[in-house]
Amino acid sequence: MNALTLLIAILGLTGFAGGAVLSAVGQKEMGVVLMGLGLVFQVISLVRIRRAKNKGGSNARG
């Protein structure tokens, strides 16, 4: 897995978790925005992983 892909996945998880916390605390609008951005980063990372797998860049099966 590429380091950039891993960074994007971590940003997605962090953004979603931060948005959930903000929504629970009371800042619903900012929380929803952060959760949405987190999901966008997750989709981008999954697309990058799928492309790397199809190109043969990652041989996880051994």
N, C-alpha and C positions, 0 to 999 in steps of 0.2 A: 504494500500500500504506500502510496506517495505521501510525503510529509504534509503537503498542502491539503490533500484530501482528509487526512487525520485532523488537521487544524480546523478545517471547515466543519467536520463532524463535531468536534469539541465545542466550537462556537455555537452550533445548532443546539446542542444539549444544554449549554450554559444559558443561552438566550431563552430557551423554552422554560427552564427552571426559574430563571430570574423573573420572567413574565408571570409565571404561576405565583411566585411569592408576592410580586407587586399587586396582582389581582386579589390575592387573599388579604393583603394589608389594607387595601382600599383604593389604590390608584388603578382602577379598572381599565381605563383607556390606554395608559402606558403599558400595562401588563399584557393587554391583548395585542398591542403592536409588537412587543418583544416576543411573545409566543408565536406570532405570525412570522416574524423574521427568523426565529429559531427553526420553524418548520421549513422555511425556504432553504436555509442552510443545510438541513437534513436531506432534503430532496436533491440539492446540488451534489452533496457528498455521495448519495446513493447512485446518482447518474454517473459520477466519475468512477465509482467502484465497478459498476456494470460495464462501462466502456473499457476499463482496464482488464476486466475479466474476459471480455469478448476479443480483445486484441492479443490476449495471451500473455499480458504483462504480469499476471498473478496466477501462479499455479498452486492453489491452496490444497489440492487433493493429493499432491505428492507424486 
